Amino acid sequence: MYHSSASREPEEIALLTGARAASVLSAALAPAGQGLASWEVHSVHHRPGAGVSVGYTAVVVTNGRSTTEYLCATTAHLTNPSAPGLTRVAPTGGNGPVVYVWRHPADPELPGLAVACTPALLSARVGAQIKATMVAYRPTSRAVVRTTFPDKSVAYAKVLRPHQAPGFAQRHRMLTGAGVPAPEVLREDPDGLVLLSAGTGADLSGMLARGMTKEKAARVFQALVDLLDSLPHSALQLPVHPAWSDRARHYAHAAATVLPESAARARAVADGVDHLMKHSDAGPLIPVHGDFYEANVLMKDDRVSCLLDVDALGPGYRADDLACLLGHVSVLDHMAPDSYPHLRPIMKTWTRMAERLVDPVALRARCAGVVLSLVAGARREDGGPWRADAEGRLARAESWLAQAREIQARRGAH
């Protein structure tokens, strides 16, 4: 009997990205009398402990005619395994994961996706002739579609699981009602589609790429802290979302799927993170963003003009928000070394300012956990080089952890 778990997910990734994926996709197409002419992996989505989903560009043959389609396969637990357009593929011999396959956009967990991806349907819903472009899609989890209206104004349709959409919209209204710069909810539909206004401002990542003087870096960091300070007290009534570092062991499993030779190193980082989080001061429970890093912050001059992706807004610790920021920024020059030549001085200034606000050990241990969560994401399916990036991220996680241990050891010596 096969039981899916984080420990079995490397096998699931191997199944859905290796040669055997062809038999899974062929088995899914066969009931409709269709065949698989060719396929290639387009994207891999691995949420540790929650299954593996893979997107494919496939050439499907129907009555001798070939069409290119986007197929998705997942080992995740589905709330609606009998959804229209969904095919269940059982393992041969009974030992292996059950895989569910569908054609995009018939995602079984995102009933609003078909509307968001079909301009005619979306136009009918919003009452205007609009253009739609897919920005991001994580099968069974969420999607973002950029919509352009006739007057050239832009809005973003976020597609969520229907039961998650009301809470998501509530968070946005909570922030805008408190004067926090965040996208406004333009409409919210029962099928999980939420339309948001576009944020204004420049990406913080662009500012990091261009570099900053020490003084400017300090002003920008203070603006980020001021933004966190402005999160409404009412967010404490929202459900708690686990911080990235709380799931360090899961992310060690994920790291091991892309760097199997470094599995022991990844587990050692997770063990160290867990230990230091228990033996350091997280600080008081306060409102947190929950996914606070450069891609979710827009800037105008030296102030925050828009805060994006507020799905995890709720109770938490300032150390986690700051660690999320520092952890992500600390790997940018591994991810795109030519784009971020001026990063190190900024990191030095920001880390020094952050450790004045929270316990330095708690901060660095959580930075290690955040960076560990990013290791698996270095893997690319487009054939581009990624191994050096993944190894660099793991080494950065180890570096953060070593710094935390050193500070902890100095404390013990006094």
C-alpha positions in Angstrom: 0.0 0.0 0.0 1.4 3.4 -1.0 1.1 6.2 1.4 2.1 9.6 0.1 4.2 11.7 2.4 7.1 14.2 2.2 9.6 11.3 2.3 7.9 9.7 -0.8 7.8 12.9 -2.8 11.3 12.4 -4.4 9.9 9.2 -6.0 6.8 11.1 -7.1 8.9 13.8 -8.7 11.0 11.2 -10.5 7.8 9.5 -11.8 6.2 12.7 -13.1 9.3 14.3 -14.6 11.1 11.1 -15.9 10.4 8.8 -18.8 7.5 7.1 -17.0 5.5 10.3 -17.1 4.6 9.4 -20.7 2.7 6.3 -19.5 0.8 8.4 -17.0 -0.2 11.0 -19.5 -1.1 8.3 -22.1 -3.3 6.4 -19.6 -5.1 9.7 -18.9 -5.8 10.4 -22.5 -6.8 6.8 -23.5 -10.4 6.9 -22.2 -11.2 9.7 -24.6 -9.6 7.8 -27.5 -6.6 10.2 -27.7 -2.9 9.5 -27.9 0.3 11.3 -26.7 2.6 12.2 -29.6 5.2 14.1 -27.5 5.5 15.9 -24.2 7.9 18.0 -22.1 7.9 19.2 -18.5 7.1 22.9 -18.3 7.0 23.4 -14.5 7.4 21.4 -11.3 5.5 22.4 -8.1 6.5 20.7 -4.9 4.9 21.6 -1.6 6.5 19.5 1.0 4.0 17.2 2.6 1.3 18.2 0.2 2.2 16.4 -3.0 3.8 17.1 -6.3 2.2 18.8 -9.3 3.8 19.0 -12.8 2.7 21.0 -15.9 3.5 19.7 -19.4 3.4 21.0 -22.9 2.0 18.0 -24.8 1.1 17.2 -28.4 -2.2 15.3 -28.2 -3.5 13.2 -31.2 -7.3 13.0 -31.7 -8.5 11.1 -34.8 -5.2 11.7 -36.5 -5.2 15.4 -35.7 -2.5 16.9 -33.5 -3.0 19.7 -31.1 -0.7 21.3 -28.5 -2.2 21.3 -25.0 -1.2 22.1 -21.5 -1.7 19.1 -19.2 -1.3 18.9 -15.5 -0.6 15.9 -13.2 -0.7 15.9 -9.4 -0.2 13.5 -6.5 -1.8 16.0 -4.1 -4.9 15.1 -2.1 -7.9 16.6 -3.9 -11.1 17.8 -2.3 -13.1 17.1 -5.4 -11.6 13.9 -7.1 -14.6 13.6 -9.3 -14.3 17.1 -10.8 -15.3 17.5 -14.5 -12.3 16.9 -16.8 -10.3 15.0 -14.2 -8.8 11.6 -14.9 -7.5 9.3 -12.2 -4.5 7.1 -13.1 -3.9 4.3 -10.7 -0.4 2.8 -10.4 0.4 -0.4 -12.3 0.9 -3.2 -9.9 -0.8 -1.2 -7.1 2.4 0.2 -5.7 2.9 3.9 -6.3 1.0 7.1 -6.1 -2.4 7.7 -7.6 -2.0 10.5 -10.1 -4.8 12.9 -11.2 -4.5 14.4 -14.7 -6.4 17.3 -16.3 -6.2 19.7 -19.2 -5.6 23.4 -18.4 -7.7 25.3 -17.3 -9.9 22.5 -15.8 -8.1 22.6 -12.5 -10.2 20.5 -10.0 -9.4 22.9 -7.0 -9.7 26.2 -8.9 -13.1 26.4 -10.6 -12.6 30.1 -11.3 -9.6 29.4 -13.5 -11.5 28.7 -16.7 -13.2 32.1 -16.4 -9.9 33.9 -15.6 -8.1 32.3 -18.6 -10.9 32.9 -21.1 -11.1 36.6 -22.1 -14.7 36.3 -23.4 -15.9 34.7 -20.1 -13.9 37.2 -18.0 -15.1 40.1 -20.1 -18.7 39.0 -19.6 -18.2 38.7 -15.9 -16.7 42.2 -15.4 -18.8 43.9 -18.0 -15.9 45.2 -20.2 -13.9 43.9 -23.1 -10.6 43.0 -21.5 -7.4 41.3 -22.4 -6.0 38.6 -20.1 -2.5 37.3 -19.6 -1.4 34.5 -17.3 1.2 35.7 -14.8 1.6 32.7 -12.5 -0.1 29.3 -12.0 0.5 26.8 -9.3 -1.7 23.8 -10.0 -4.4 23.1 -7.4 -3.3 26.1 -5.4 -3.6 29.5 -7.1 -3.2 31.5 -10.3 -2.7 35.2 -11.2 -4.0 36.7 -14.4 -3.2 40.2 -15.6 -6.2 42.0 -17.1 -6.1 45.1 -19.2 -9.3 47.2 -19.7 -10.2 49.3 -22.7 -9.0 52.4 -21.0 -5.5 50.7 -20.6 -6.0 50.4 -16.8 -4.7 47.1 -15.3 -6.1 44.8 -12.6 -5.1 41.4 -11.4 -7.5 38.4 -11.2 -6.3 36.1 -8.4 -7.8 32.6 -8.5 -7.9 30.7 -5.3 -9.7 27.7 -3.9 -13.2 29.0 -3.3 -13.1 28.5 0.5 -9.9 30.6 0.7 -11.1 33.6 -1.3 -13.2 35.3 1.4 -10.3 35.3 3.8 -8.0 36.6 1.2 -10.3 39.4 0.3 -10.9 40.2 4.0 -7.1 40.6 4.4 -6.9 43.1 1.6 -9.9 45.1 3.0 -8.4 45.0 6.4 -5.2 46.6 5.2 -6.7 49.2 2.9 -9.2 50.1 5.7 -6.2 50.7 8.0 -4.5 53.0 5.5 -1.8 50.4 4.5 -0.9 50.7 0.8 -2.2 47.5 -0.7 -4.3 46.5 -3.8 -8.1 47.1 -3.4 -10.7 44.4 -3.9 -12.7 45.3 -7.0 -14.8 42.2 -7.0 -15.0 38.8 -5.2 -16.8 35.8 -6.7 -18.0 32.5 -5.2 -15.9 30.4 -7.5 -12.7 31.8 -5.9 -11.9 34.6 -8.4 -10.9 37.9 -6.7 -10.2 41.0 -8.8 -7.6 43.4 -7.4 -6.4 46.8 -8.4 -2.9 47.1 -9.6 -0.3 48.4 -7.2 1.8 51.4 -8.2 5.5 51.9 -7.8 8.8 50.3 -8.7 10.0 46.8 -7.7 12.2 46.8 -4.6 14.3 44.2 -6.4 15.1 46.8 -9.1 16.5 49.2 -6.4 18.6 46.3 -5.0 19.9 45.6 -8.5 20.9 49.2 -9.1 22.6 49.5 -5.6 22.2 52.0 -2.9 24.4 54.2 -0.8 24.6 53.2 2.9 22.4 56.1 3.8 19.7 55.2 1.2 19.8 51.5 2.2 19.2 52.6 5.8 16.2 54.8 4.7 14.7 52.1 2.7 15.0 49.5 5.5 13.4 51.9 7.9 10.5 52.4 5.5 10.0 48.7 5.3 10.0 48.5 9.2 7.5 51.4 9.3 5.3 49.5 6.9 5.4 46.4 9.1 4.6 48.7 12.1 1.5 50.0 10.3 -0.1 46.5 9.9 -3.5 46.7 11.7 -3.9 45.2 15.2 -7.0 43.5 14.0 -4.8 41.1 12.0 -4.1 39.3 15.3 -7.7 37.9 15.1 -6.8 36.1 11.8 -5.6 32.5 11.7 -1.9 31.8 12.3 0.1 30.7 9.3 3.2 28.7 9.9 6.4 30.7 9.2 8.8 29.3 6.6 11.2 28.2 9.3 8.5 26.3 11.1 8.6 23.8 8.2 12.3 23.5 7.9 12.3 19.7 7.9 9.8 19.6 5.0 12.0 22.0 3.0 15.0 19.8 3.8 13.2 17.0 2.1 12.4 19.3 -0.9 16.1 20.3 -1.1 17.1 16.7 -1.1 15.0 16.1 -4.2 17.1 18.5 -6.3 20.4 17.9 -4.5 20.3 14.3 -3.4 24.0 14.2 -2.7 23.5 17.1 -0.2 20.5 15.6 1.6 22.5 15.2 4.9 23.5 18.9 4.7 19.9 20.0 4.2 18.7 17.9 7.1 21.5 19.3 9.3 20.4 22.8 8.5 16.8 21.9 9.4 17.9 20.3 12.7 20.0 23.4 13.5 17.1 25.8 12.7 14.7 23.8 14.9 17.1 23.8 17.8 17.9 27.5 17.7 14.3 28.5 17.2 13.6 26.7 20.5 16.5 28.3 22.3 16.2 31.9 21.1 13.7 34.8 21.7 11.2 35.2 18.9 9.7 38.3 20.6 6.1 39.2 21.1 3.2 38.0 18.9 2.3 40.9 16.6 0.7 41.4 13.2 2.9 40.1 10.4 2.8 40.0 6.6 4.0 36.3 6.5 5.8 36.5 3.1 7.7 39.7 3.3 10.4 39.9 0.7 11.5 42.1 -2.2 9.1 40.7 -4.8 6.1 41.7 -2.7 7.1 45.3 -2.1 6.7 48.2 -4.5 8.5 51.5 -3.7 8.1 55.1 -4.6 11.3 57.0 -3.8 12.3 55.7 -0.4 8.8 54.7 0.8 6.6 51.7 0.3 3.9 52.4 -2.2 2.2 49.0 -2.3 2.3 45.7 -0.3 1.5 42.6 -2.4 0.6 39.0 -1.7 -1.0 39.4 1.7 -2.4 35.8 1.9 -0.4 35.0 5.1 -1.3 38.2 7.0 -2.0 37.4 10.6 -0.4 36.8 14.0 3.4 36.0 14.1 6.8 37.3 14.9 8.7 40.3 13.6 11.8 38.1 13.4 10.1 36.0 10.8 9.1 38.9 8.5 12.7 40.3 8.7 14.2 36.9 8.2 12.0 36.4 5.1 13.3 39.6 3.7 16.9 39.1 4.5 16.8 35.4 3.5 15.4 36.1 0.1 17.7 39.1 -0.6 20.7 37.1 0.5 20.3 34.6 -2.4 19.6 37.1 -5.2 23.3 37.1 -6.2 23.2 33.3 -6.5 20.1 33.4 -8.5 21.2 36.2 -10.9 24.8 37.1 -10.1 25.1 39.6 -13.0 22.0 41.5 -12.0 22.9 42.1 -8.3 26.6 43.2 -8.1 25.9 45.7 -5.3 24.0 43.5 -2.9 26.5 42.8 -0.1 26.9 46.3 1.3 23.1 46.6 1.4 22.8 43.2 3.2 25.3 44.3 5.7 23.4 47.5 6.5 20.0 45.8 6.6 21.2 42.9 8.8 22.8 45.3 11.3 19.6 47.3 11.5 17.4 44.2 11.8 19.4 42.7 14.7 18.8 45.9 16.7 15.0 45.1 16.5 15.0 41.4 17.1 17.2 38.7 18.8 20.2 38.2 16.4 20.1 34.4 17.0 16.4 34.1 16.3 16.8 36.3 13.2 19.7 34.3 11.7 18.2 30.9 12.5 15.0 32.0 10.7 17.1 33.3 7.8 18.6 29.9 7.5 15.2 28.3 7.4 13.9 30.7 4.8 16.9 30.1 2.5 16.5 26.4 3.0 13.0 26.7 1.7 14.4 28.3 -1.5 16.8 25.6 -2.4 14.4 23.4 -4.3 13.1 26.4 -6.3 16.4 26.8 -8.0 15.7 23.8 -10.2 14.8 24.8 -13.8 12.9 22.8 -16.4 14.0 24.9 -19.4 17.4 23.3 -19.7 19.2 26.3 -18.2 21.9 25.8 -15.5 20.6 25.8 -12.0 22.8 23.5 -9.9 25.3 26.2 -8.9 22.3 28.3 -7.8 20.8 25.5 -5.7 24.2 24.7 -4.1 24.8 28.4 -3.4 21.4 28.7 -1.7 22.2 25.7 0.5 25.6 27.1 1.4 23.9 30.5 2.3 21.5 28.7 4.6 24.5 27.0 6.3 26.2 30.4 6.6 23.2 32.0 8.3 23.0 29.0 10.7 26.7 29.2 11.5 26.4 32.9 12.3 23.5 32.1 14.6 25.4 29.4 16.4 28.5 31.6 16.8 26.4 34.4 18.5 24.7 31.8 20.7 28.1 30.3 21.7 29.5 33.8 22.6 26.5 34.3 24.8 27.2 31.0 26.6 30.8 32.0 27.2 29.7 35.0 29.3 
